Amino acid sequence: MAYEQIYYNGTVITIDKEEQIGNWVAIGDGKIVAVGSGEGIPKEGMDALEKIDLHGATVLPGLYDAHCHVMPTGFFLNSANLLETKCIDDVLDLLRIQAKDKMPGEWIFGAGFMSQNMKENRYPNKDELDLVTKDHPIMITAQTLHGGSLNSKALSLIEIPDVDGVGRDEYGELDGVLLSDDAFFPTMSKVMGLLPKERLKDFIDECAQYGASKGVTSIIGLIGQFVEGDTDVEIIESGKGSFPVNFTTFYQTWNLENIKRYDLPRIGGCLTLDGAGFEYTMALNEPYPERPERRGFLIHTDEEVYQLISEAHAQGIQTAFHALGDRAIDQLLYVYNQVIGEQGAKDLRHRVEHFSLPTDAHMDLAAKLGLVCSMQPAFTGLWGEPVNGYYDLLLGRERASRMEVFPEIIKRGGIICGGSDSPVTLVDPVFGIACLINNPDPRRNVSVTDAIKIFTINAAYSVHQDTQKGSIEPGKDADLTIIDKNPYEYADSKEIYNTKVLKTIKNGVCTFAK
C-alpha cells in the first residue's frame, strides 16, 4: 500500500482509547492511514512518496486552543506590547515608538496593560496619552480585555456609553479610562468597526499564523462582540479552509437569530456573566482583600441567562458563557441545572468558560450535568505561584489555592478542555501542557496523559469533533504537532517549559516548520 508520507523514528503519542504509543505514522489524502511500532521505516509492502525521519522527536495529535479571542489576538500582535511596563512613562514611551511610522489620523494601539504592574497602580488618562500625540487616536487595552484607556482624539471619534466604569475627572468630563465590560466592550467594538475590512482580515490571518507556529491545528474562536457589525464572523465563516488553522466559531451574541445566518450549532463563547480579577470585577461571594468594598458583580440576571440557555437547549444548540468567580459560576451552573432538569440532557456539551474559582459543589454539579470546563492552564503558570503570586495578592492564600484546581475537577469526573484566552495569554498549548504537568503549585499538577488530552481529544469533544480529530487514529484528520521533547520523559523537569514546536501539520499539509 502506498502512502503519501510516513513519519518514522520518533515517539507517536496517539491519545486513542488504549493510549497507545507508536513510533511511526502514515498519512494520505489528508487523513491518518496507519500508526504502528517497529524499528526503522515500516515495511511489509508499505511504501510512501515521502519518508520523514523524526530523529527522535515526538508526534502529538494536532493541538487545539479551545478558547481564543481571534480578532483581539491579531490586534495584540499589531500593538505596542505593554506587558513589561512598570510605570505610565514606560507606556507612553512604547506608544511613541508605535506612533513613529503612522500616517496622520492612523490609530495607535497598546495591549497587555496591567495596572497592578504600574508604580502608579492605575491606568493612564487621556491627558497623559495626549502627551504621546494629539494627531492620532490612541487606545490601550488591559491584558484581560476588561478595561482600557483612550486619548482625546479617540474620544472625539467614539461615543462612550453612559454606564458604570466610565472614568471622569473633577469637572465631570471623560478622563479616558474605562473599567467595566459595559464601558469597554462596546468602545473597542466601535474602534474595530472603524478599521477597514482588509485590516481585520489581516488580524485574523496573523492570529492563525501565530497559532500554527505554536503547534495549533484547531482554534475554537470566540468571534463577534469586539467588532461593530460582527464583521469578523463574516470573514472567518466565508474563509473556512483558507487559514493555516481550522477555525470553529462560537458567535458571541445573545440573539439566537444571528447564528442562523451562518447555520452554526453553537452560541456564546465568552459572553460575560462577570468581569475579571485584575479589574476587581470577577464576581465573588466574599470581597477582595485589597479592595474590601468590592466583590465584583453579576452582569446579567438569572432570568436573562435562563432565557438564552432554555431557548438554545430546546433548539439543540450548544452554549458557552464566561464565569470566573464563584458567584458567577453558581449563577450559570444552577441555570444549566434547571434547563437540563426541565428539558432533559441532549449531549449538547454546554461549556463553562474559565471556571476559575469553583466550590466542591460546583465541581460535582458540572460533572453530573456533563458540562465542559473550558479552562486556561497558562493562568496558573503565570500567576499561581503558591507564595506572593498574583492570585495570592488578589484573593488571599486560601482562595488562591482554590483557583483552577484541575486535579480536583478530573477526580470528580469533570471534563476540561484547554485554551489560552489569547491575547490574555498568547496562543501556546505546549506551554499550557507544561503548566498542567509541572505547575508552580504542585497541587495543580495532572498526569501527562490528562494534560495532553486537555489540549487534544477533550478540546475536540467540547465542540463535537472527537470522531474527526483529537487523537492519532486511522480515518481521522491528519492533524499533527511535532515537538522536540517527549513530555513523559520531562514531566519532573522544568525543562518541559523549553519544549519547542518543530512542525505543525493540518489535514496532511505542513503549516509551520521550524
Backbone torsions as a table, in degrees:
resi	resn	phi	psi	omega
1	MET	NA	132.3	-179.4
2	ALA	-96.3	132.8	175.6
3	TYR	-111.8	159.0	176.5
4	GLU	-72.1	-43.0	-179.0
5	GLN	-144.4	145.3	168.7
6	ILE	-127.6	123.2	171.8
7	TYR	-97.0	124.3	-173.1
8	TYR	-137.9	171.0	176.3
9	ASN	64.5	45.1	176.7
10	GLY	-147.7	-161.6	175.2
11	THR	-116.2	122.2	-179.1
12	VAL	-109.4	107.5	179.9
13	ILE	-91.5	104.7	-168.6
14	THR	-78.0	-33.1	-172.6
15	ILE	56.2	29.7	171.8
16	ASP	-80.0	-178.1	-174.7
17	LYS	-62.9	-30.0	179.2
18	GLU	-89.1	-2.9	-179.4
19	GLU	54.8	45.7	-177.0
20	GLN	-74.0	150.4	173.7
21	ILE	-116.6	124.0	176.8
22	GLY	-114.2	-175.4	173.1
23	ASN	-132.9	7.3	169.4
24	TRP	-149.2	154.4	177.3
25	VAL	-143.5	134.9	-179.9
26	ALA	-111.3	139.1	-179.8
27	ILE	-130.7	153.2	177.6
28	GLY	-164.1	142.1	179.3
29	ASP	53.6	37.1	176.4
30	GLY	76.8	9.0	-177.2
31	LYS	-124.8	156.9	167.7
32	ILE	-72.2	128.0	-178.4
33	VAL	-104.0	-39.7	-179.4
34	ALA	-159.1	153.7	175.2
35	VAL	-135.7	141.7	179.7
36	GLY	-162.2	-179.9	178.7
37	SER	-121.9	158.0	178.5
38	GLY	140.8	150.2	-177.5
39	GLU	-70.4	144.8	173.7
40	GLY	69.3	-158.6	-179.6
41	ILE	-79.0	131.2	178.4
42	PRO	-58.9	139.3	-176.6
43	LYS	-116.8	-129.3	179.9
44	GLU	54.1	54.5	174.8
45	GLY	82.5	-6.3	-178.2
46	MET	-88.6	135.1	176.5
47	ASP	-139.4	167.7	-178.5
48	ALA	-146.4	149.2	175.3
49	LEU	-64.8	-30.9	-179.6
50	GLU	-139.9	131.6	179.0
51	LYS	-118.6	120.2	-174.1
52	ILE	-113.1	118.2	177.5
53	ASP	-79.5	120.7	-179.4
54	LEU	-77.8	-15.0	179.5
55	HIS	51.7	41.2	175.4
56	GLY	86.2	1.5	179.3
57	ALA	-69.9	168.2	-176.0
58	THR	-111.5	134.6	178.7
59	VAL	-106.5	125.8	175.1
60	LEU	-110.9	158.0	166.0
61	PRO	-56.2	147.6	179.3
62	GLY	-49.3	128.5	-173.6
63	LEU	-79.7	145.9	176.3
64	TYR	-102.6	150.5	155.2
65	ASP	-111.8	110.8	-170.1
66	ALA	-88.2	0.7	-179.4
67	HIS	-156.2	90.5	-175.7
68	CYS	-133.8	126.2	172.5
69	HIS	-82.4	100.1	-166.3
70	VAL	-66.5	-57.9	-177.2
71	MET	-63.2	-44.5	176.8
72	PRO	-62.4	-26.9	176.5
73	THR	-67.2	-45.2	174.9
74	GLY	-61.7	-37.6	175.8
75	PHE	-59.4	-47.4	179.7
76	PHE	-58.8	-44.4	-177.3
77	LEU	-65.7	-15.6	179.4
78	ASN	-111.3	17.1	-177.7
79	SER	-116.7	163.3	168.5
80	ALA	-63.6	127.9	-177.2
81	ASN	-85.2	111.6	-174.0
82	LEU	-98.4	8.5	-172.9
83	LEU	-59.8	-35.3	-174.1
84	GLU	-96.5	3.1	-178.2
85	THR	-70.0	146.0	-175.8
86	LYS	-119.5	-9.5	178.0
87	CYS	-155.3	167.1	-176.0
88	ILE	-64.8	-33.6	176.6
89	ASP	-61.0	-37.3	175.9
90	ASP	-59.6	-43.9	179.8
91	VAL	-60.3	-47.7	-177.6
92	LEU	-63.8	-37.4	179.2
93	ASP	-62.5	-43.9	-179.9
94	LEU	-67.4	-36.4	178.1
95	LEU	-67.2	-34.3	177.1
96	ARG	-63.3	-40.2	177.0
97	ILE	-62.7	-42.9	179.4
98	GLN	-62.0	-33.1	-175.2
99	ALA	-76.1	-19.0	-171.6
100	LYS	-58.2	-40.9	-173.7
101	ASP	-96.6	11.3	-175.3
102	LYS	-92.3	141.8	172.2
103	MET	-75.0	154.1	178.3
104	PRO	-53.6	133.4	178.8
105	GLY	90.0	-13.8	178.8
106	GLU	-70.3	146.8	179.4
107	TRP	-72.0	144.7	171.7
108	ILE	-115.1	127.4	-176.3
109	PHE	-118.8	142.7	168.6
110	GLY	-128.9	143.9	-176.2
111	ALA	-141.5	157.9	178.6
112	GLY	88.1	18.6	-176.9
113	PHE	-72.5	137.7	174.6
114	MET	-132.8	114.6	-178.8
115	SER	-63.4	-28.2	179.6
116	GLN	-63.5	-23.0	178.7
117	ASN	-83.4	-12.4	-172.4
118	MET	-82.1	138.1	171.8
119	LYS	-55.6	-37.6	-178.1
120	GLU	-81.8	-11.8	179.3
121	ASN	56.3	40.3	179.4
122	ARG	-160.3	173.3	175.9
123	TYR	-84.2	151.1	170.4
124	PRO	-68.7	143.8	179.3
125	ASN	-95.3	179.4	-174.9
126	LYS	-61.3	-38.7	-177.9
127	ASP	-64.2	-39.1	178.1
128	GLU	-69.1	-41.3	177.5
129	LEU	-66.3	-30.7	177.1
130	ASP	-64.1	-22.0	177.2
131	LEU	-65.7	-23.1	176.2
132	VAL	-73.7	-51.8	178.3
133	THR	-170.3	146.9	171.4
134	LYS	-106.8	-2.9	-177.3
135	ASP	-92.5	-13.8	-179.2
136	HIS	-121.4	138.6	169.9
137	PRO	-71.5	139.4	-179.9
138	ILE	-123.8	136.8	169.5
139	MET	-136.9	129.1	170.7
140	ILE	-113.9	148.5	-178.2
141	THR	-121.3	147.8	174.3
142	ALA	-65.9	155.2	175.8
143	GLN	-58.6	-31.4	-179.2
144	THR	-83.2	-10.5	-173.1
145	LEU	70.6	6.9	-177.4
146	HIS	-98.8	21.8	177.5
147	GLY	-176.6	170.9	179.3
148	GLY	178.9	-178.4	179.1
149	SER	-139.4	150.5	176.6
150	LEU	-131.6	151.7	174.6
151	ASN	-88.9	-178.7	-175.1
152	SER	-63.1	-40.2	-179.8
153	LYS	-61.6	-43.2	179.2
154	ALA	-64.8	-41.8	-179.7
155	LEU	-63.0	-30.0	179.5
156	SER	-73.1	-18.1	-177.9
157	LEU	-97.6	-18.3	-171.9
158	ILE	-122.0	133.4	173.6
159	GLU	-84.4	113.1	-177.7
160	ILE	-82.8	129.7	-179.6
161	PRO	-65.6	147.6	179.4
162	ASP	-89.9	82.7	-175.2
163	VAL	-137.4	173.2	174.1
164	ASP	-61.4	147.3	177.3
165	GLY	94.2	-2.6	177.1
166	VAL	-89.6	118.7	-176.4
167	GLY	-76.3	144.0	177.4
168	ARG	-136.0	151.4	-180.0
169	ASP	-86.5	-173.3	-175.3
170	GLU	-65.8	-15.7	179.3
171	TYR	-99.7	5.7	179.5
172	GLY	83.5	6.6	179.2
173	GLU	-87.5	153.6	177.1
174	LEU	-58.1	132.6	177.8
175	ASP	-101.7	1.7	175.6
176	GLY	91.2	-6.5	-177.1
177	VAL	-97.6	130.6	-178.2
178	LEU	-124.6	118.6	-170.7
179	LEU	-126.7	33.4	171.5
180	SER	-146.8	159.4	178.0
181	ASP	-61.6	-41.1	-178.8
182	ASP	-62.5	-29.8	-180.0
183	ALA	-85.4	-46.4	-169.1
184	PHE	-86.4	-40.6	-176.7
185	PHE	-56.5	-51.8	179.6
186	PRO	-66.1	-28.8	178.2
187	THR	-67.7	-47.7	177.5
188	MET	-61.8	-38.7	178.5
189	SER	-59.1	-42.1	179.5
190	LYS	-67.8	-39.9	178.3
191	VAL	-62.2	-48.2	-179.9
192	MET	-63.9	-31.9	179.1
193	GLY	-68.0	-19.2	177.7
194	LEU	-81.7	-15.2	-177.6
195	LEU	-80.4	149.4	177.1
196	PRO	-61.4	149.1	179.9
197	LYS	-57.5	-35.1	179.7
198	GLU	-63.6	-34.1	179.4
199	ARG	-69.8	-40.1	176.8
200	LEU	-63.3	-40.3	176.9
201	LYS	-61.4	-39.2	176.3
202	ASP	-60.5	-43.3	178.7
203	PHE	-57.8	-45.6	-177.9
204	ILE	-66.5	-42.9	177.4
205	ASP	-59.1	-43.0	-176.6
206	GLU	-70.3	-33.7	172.9
207	CYS	-61.7	-45.8	-178.6
208	ALA	-63.8	-43.8	-179.8
209	GLN	-65.6	-40.2	177.7
210	TYR	-63.3	-43.7	178.2
211	GLY	-58.0	-46.0	179.2
212	ALA	-59.7	-37.1	179.4
213	SER	-67.5	-17.6	179.0
214	LYS	-103.1	16.4	175.3
215	GLY	87.5	8.7	-175.3
216	VAL	-87.5	130.5	172.7
217	THR	-107.0	-21.2	-178.4
218	SER	-138.4	130.5	174.7
219	ILE	-117.1	124.9	169.3
220	ILE	-87.5	103.2	-169.5
221	GLY	-94.3	135.7	174.9
222	LEU	-94.2	101.1	-166.9
223	ILE	-113.1	150.2	-175.2
224	GLY	88.1	177.8	176.7
225	GLN	78.0	-39.3	-177.0
226	PHE	-101.3	5.7	175.3
227	VAL	-133.8	119.3	179.4
228	GLU	-57.5	131.7	-176.7
229	GLY	85.1	-3.3	178.0
230	ASP	53.1	41.7	179.1
231	THR	-61.8	-29.7	-179.3
232	ASP	-65.2	-32.2	176.0
233	VAL	-62.3	-46.7	-179.7
234	GLU	-60.4	-43.9	-177.8
235	ILE	-62.2	-46.1	-176.8
236	ILE	-70.4	-45.1	-176.7
237	GLU	-68.7	-30.4	178.9
238	SER	-83.2	-14.8	-176.4
239	GLY	-108.8	16.2	-177.6
240	LYS	-54.0	133.9	179.5
241	GLY	92.2	-15.3	-177.4
242	SER	-95.0	-5.7	-178.1
243	PHE	-97.6	157.4	178.2
244	PRO	-74.6	-1.2	171.5
245	VAL	-129.0	159.0	171.8
246	ASN	-83.8	121.7	176.4
247	PHE	-96.1	132.7	168.9
248	THR	-116.9	123.6	-169.5
249	THR	-94.7	124.6	158.9
250	PHE	-100.1	111.4	-178.7
251	TYR	-81.7	116.5	-175.4
252	GLN	-83.4	83.5	179.9
253	THR	-144.1	152.4	174.8
254	TRP	-95.4	2.9	-176.1
255	ASN	-109.4	110.0	-178.1
256	LEU	-60.4	-27.7	-179.5
257	GLU	-64.0	-29.7	-177.8
258	ASN	-63.1	-39.9	-176.3
259	ILE	-71.8	-21.0	-176.9
260	LYS	-71.0	-22.3	176.3
261	ARG	-62.3	-28.1	-177.5
262	TYR	-112.2	7.2	179.1
263	ASP	54.8	45.6	-178.3
264	LEU	-88.9	141.0	179.6
265	PRO	-91.9	11.0	-175.7
266	ARG	-147.7	157.3	-179.9
267	ILE	-142.9	150.5	174.9
268	GLY	105.1	-130.5	-173.9
269	GLY	118.2	-106.7	178.8
270	CYS	-104.4	46.4	172.2
271	LEU	-68.5	113.6	-165.7
272	THR	-80.6	122.7	171.0
273	LEU	-93.4	-22.5	169.9
274	ASP	-142.8	-174.3	-175.1
275	GLY	-98.5	-130.2	-176.1
276	ALA	-132.3	153.8	-177.0
277	GLY	-64.4	-45.9	-173.9
278	PHE	-69.0	-16.5	172.9
279	GLU	-98.4	4.6	-179.5
280	TYR	59.6	32.4	178.9
281	THR	-114.7	-5.9	170.4
282	MET	-60.1	130.5	-172.2
283	ALA	-81.7	114.3	-177.9
284	LEU	-112.9	155.4	172.7
285	ASN	-75.7	-30.0	178.7
286	GLU	-120.3	152.3	-174.7
287	PRO	-64.7	165.5	173.4
288	TYR	-75.0	133.0	-179.0
289	PRO	-57.8	-40.6	-178.7
290	GLU	-76.9	-23.1	-178.5
291	ARG	-130.8	71.5	-172.0
292	PRO	-62.9	-12.9	176.7
293	GLU	-82.9	-4.4	-174.6
294	ARG	-125.6	144.4	170.5
295	ARG	-141.1	26.5	-179.7
296	GLY	72.3	-172.6	-178.6
297	PHE	-156.0	156.8	173.4
298	LEU	-87.2	131.3	-173.9
299	ILE	-84.6	-29.3	-177.9
300	HIS	-124.8	152.8	177.1
301	THR	-76.9	159.8	174.9
302	ASP	-55.1	-39.7	-176.8
303	GLU	-64.8	-40.2	178.8
304	GLU	-63.8	-43.6	179.8
305	VAL	-66.1	-43.7	179.9
306	TYR	-60.2	-42.8	-176.1
307	GLN	-58.3	-46.9	-178.1
308	LEU	-69.5	-45.9	-178.0
309	ILE	-65.0	-41.6	-178.8
310	SER	-62.8	-45.4	-179.9
311	GLU	-66.7	-42.0	-179.8
312	ALA	-65.0	-46.0	-179.1
313	HIS	-60.3	-41.3	179.8
314	ALA	-62.0	-31.3	-178.7
315	GLN	-94.9	6.3	178.9
316	GLY	73.2	31.9	-176.6
317	ILE	-109.4	130.3	178.3
318	GLN	-72.9	145.2	179.1
319	THR	-126.9	159.6	176.7
320	ALA	-151.9	138.8	-177.8
321	PHE	-139.1	144.8	175.4
322	HIS	-76.5	119.7	175.5
323	ALA	-143.2	104.9	-177.3
324	LEU	-92.0	-56.3	-172.7
325	GLY	-83.2	164.7	-176.3
326	ASP	-62.2	-31.9	-179.3
327	ARG	-71.3	-39.1	178.3
328	ALA	-71.7	-39.7	177.2
329	ILE	-60.3	-41.6	179.7
330	ASP	-60.7	-45.7	179.2
331	GLN	-58.2	-50.0	-174.1
332	LEU	-67.9	-45.5	-175.4
333	LEU	-64.3	-38.2	-178.1
334	TYR	-77.6	-22.4	169.5
335	VAL	-71.1	-46.0	175.1
336	TYR	-56.2	-43.2	-179.0
337	ASN	-60.7	-41.7	-179.9
338	GLN	-67.0	-46.4	-177.7
339	VAL	-63.5	-45.4	180.0
340	ILE	-66.4	-36.4	176.2
341	GLY	-64.3	-35.9	-179.0
342	GLU	-79.1	-37.7	-171.2
343	GLN	-110.7	-12.7	-177.4
344	GLY	90.1	156.2	178.0
345	ALA	-76.3	143.0	-177.4
346	LYS	-131.8	16.4	-177.4
347	ASP	53.7	42.1	178.3
348	LEU	-84.9	-15.8	176.2
349	ARG	60.1	47.3	174.9
350	HIS	-54.1	147.3	-173.1
351	ARG	-118.1	149.6	169.0
352	VAL	-113.5	114.8	-178.9
353	GLU	-84.7	127.4	178.3
354	HIS	89.4	-63.1	177.4
355	PHE	48.8	46.1	-167.3
356	SER	-77.3	-38.3	-174.0
357	LEU	-126.6	63.9	-178.7
358	PRO	-81.6	153.3	169.7
359	THR	-87.8	172.0	175.4
360	ASP	-58.7	-41.3	-179.8
361	ALA	-63.5	-37.3	178.1
362	HIS	-63.3	-45.2	-178.5
363	MET	-63.6	-40.8	178.2
364	ASP	-64.5	-42.5	-177.5
365	LEU	-69.3	-40.0	178.0
366	ALA	-59.5	-42.9	178.3
367	ALA	-66.0	-43.0	-179.7
368	LYS	-60.7	-39.2	-176.8
369	LEU	-83.8	-7.6	-179.1
370	GLY	73.5	26.3	179.2
371	LEU	-76.6	151.9	174.5
372	VAL	-98.0	127.2	177.6
373	CYS	-92.9	105.7	-178.3
374	SER	-91.3	106.6	-167.8
375	MET	-124.7	168.9	-173.4
376	GLN	-126.5	88.5	-176.3
377	PRO	-59.1	-26.1	179.2
378	ALA	-62.7	-26.8	177.7
379	PHE	-55.0	-47.6	-177.2
380	THR	-72.6	-31.0	177.2
381	GLY	-64.8	-32.2	-177.8
382	LEU	-92.9	-35.0	-168.3
383	TRP	-123.3	-1.1	-171.8
384	GLY	-101.9	23.5	176.2
385	GLU	-52.9	135.1	-175.9
386	PRO	-68.4	-14.6	176.9
387	VAL	-132.0	121.3	175.5
388	ASN	61.5	25.6	171.3
389	GLY	-78.2	171.3	-179.9
390	TYR	-60.0	-38.9	-179.7
391	TYR	-62.3	-40.2	177.2
392	ASP	-60.6	-46.6	-178.4
393	LEU	-65.6	-34.3	-175.7
394	LEU	-77.8	-41.2	-168.0
395	LEU	-120.6	-14.2	-170.7
396	GLY	88.1	156.4	-170.8
397	ARG	-60.1	-43.3	-173.5
398	GLU	-63.3	-48.8	-179.6
399	ARG	-72.6	-34.8	178.0
400	ALA	-58.7	-35.8	-179.6
401	SER	-70.4	-13.9	178.4
402	ARG	-97.7	-0.6	178.7
403	MET	-75.8	130.4	173.2
404	GLU	48.5	59.7	-177.6
405	VAL	-88.0	75.8	-173.8
406	PHE	-54.9	-46.8	-177.8
407	PRO	-62.1	-35.6	-179.4
408	GLU	-66.1	-38.4	179.2
409	ILE	-65.8	-45.4	-180.0
410	ILE	-64.0	-41.9	-179.4
411	LYS	-59.0	-31.8	-179.0
412	ARG	-87.4	3.3	179.4
413	GLY	90.4	11.5	179.2
414	GLY	-75.7	157.6	179.9
415	ILE	-111.4	122.8	179.4
416	ILE	-112.6	133.2	166.8
417	CYS	-117.0	151.8	-169.8
418	GLY	-110.6	135.3	175.1
419	GLY	-140.2	-173.2	-176.5
420	SER	-112.9	-21.8	-167.5
421	ASP	60.6	25.4	-179.9
422	SER	-50.9	134.3	13.5
423	PRO	-93.2	13.0	177.3
424	VAL	-57.8	-52.0	158.7
425	THR	-122.9	137.4	-174.1
426	LEU	-69.1	153.4	179.7
427	VAL	-48.9	122.0	179.6
428	ASP	-173.4	74.6	-177.2
429	PRO	-65.2	-25.4	177.2
430	VAL	-64.3	-40.9	174.3
431	PHE	-65.1	-40.5	178.0
432	GLY	-59.7	-41.4	178.0
433	ILE	-63.6	-42.5	178.0
434	ALA	-60.8	-39.7	179.6
435	CYS	-66.0	-27.2	177.7
436	LEU	-79.7	-30.2	-174.9
437	ILE	-89.7	-40.6	-174.4
438	ASN	-132.6	66.0	-173.6
439	ASN	-74.1	149.2	173.8
440	PRO	-54.8	-30.4	174.5
441	ASP	-110.3	105.5	-173.8
442	PRO	-56.5	-19.4	179.3
443	ARG	-67.0	-12.0	179.2
444	ARG	-98.9	-0.5	-176.5
445	ASN	-70.3	138.7	172.4
446	VAL	-120.6	172.9	179.8
447	SER	-67.5	159.2	177.6
448	VAL	-58.6	-44.1	-179.1
449	THR	-61.6	-45.7	179.3
450	ASP	-63.1	-38.9	-179.5
451	ALA	-61.9	-44.3	179.4
452	ILE	-67.7	-40.4	178.8
453	LYS	-58.3	-37.9	-177.0
454	ILE	-59.7	-32.7	-179.1
455	PHE	-103.7	9.4	179.5
456	THR	-132.2	-93.6	-171.8
457	ILE	-65.7	-35.7	178.4
458	ASN	-66.3	-40.5	178.5
459	ALA	-65.5	-40.9	176.3
460	ALA	-62.1	-43.9	178.2
461	TYR	-58.3	-36.8	-173.6
462	SER	-64.8	-17.7	176.8
463	VAL	-127.2	28.6	173.5
464	HIS	60.6	37.0	178.9
465	GLN	-114.6	10.3	-172.3
466	ASP	-70.4	-17.4	174.2
467	THR	-83.9	-8.2	-175.2
468	GLN	-114.7	-31.1	-174.1
469	LYS	-142.1	179.5	169.7
470	GLY	96.6	-12.6	176.1
471	SER	-149.1	161.9	-179.5
472	ILE	-97.9	95.2	-177.7
473	GLU	-141.4	144.3	178.6
474	PRO	-53.5	133.2	179.6
475	GLY	98.0	-19.2	178.2
476	LYS	-84.3	163.0	179.2
477	ASP	-57.5	142.3	178.8
478	ALA	-82.0	67.7	174.1
479	ASP	-103.2	115.7	-174.9
480	LEU	-135.4	147.4	172.7
481	THR	-124.5	123.4	-178.3
482	ILE	-107.5	125.0	-177.3
483	ILE	-123.0	163.6	-171.9
484	ASP	-89.4	-7.0	-178.6
485	LYS	-131.0	141.1	173.7
486	ASN	-81.3	114.2	-175.6
487	PRO	-61.7	-24.9	177.3
488	TYR	-66.6	-32.2	-178.0
489	GLU	-82.3	-19.4	-176.0
490	TYR	-114.0	14.2	-174.8
491	ALA	-58.8	-33.8	-176.2
492	ASP	-97.2	11.0	-176.4
493	SER	-122.6	141.3	175.0
494	LYS	-65.6	-12.1	176.6
495	GLU	-61.8	-19.5	178.5
496	ILE	-59.1	-26.9	178.8
497	TYR	-71.9	-13.4	179.3
498	ASN	-98.0	12.4	177.6
499	THR	-60.9	134.8	-178.1
500	LYS	-114.2	144.5	172.5
501	VAL	-83.1	126.1	179.7
502	LEU	-96.6	-34.3	-175.4
503	LYS	-159.2	143.3	175.7
504	THR	-123.9	130.3	-175.5
505	ILE	-126.8	121.1	178.5
506	LYS	-115.8	121.7	-179.6
507	ASN	51.5	40.0	176.8
508	GLY	82.4	-2.2	-177.1
509	VAL	-110.6	131.7	179.0
510	CYS	-70.6	123.3	177.8
511	THR	-106.7	-13.6	175.9
512	PHE	-156.6	137.9	172.1
513	ALA	-140.6	131.4	-178.8
514	LYS	-75.8	NA	NA
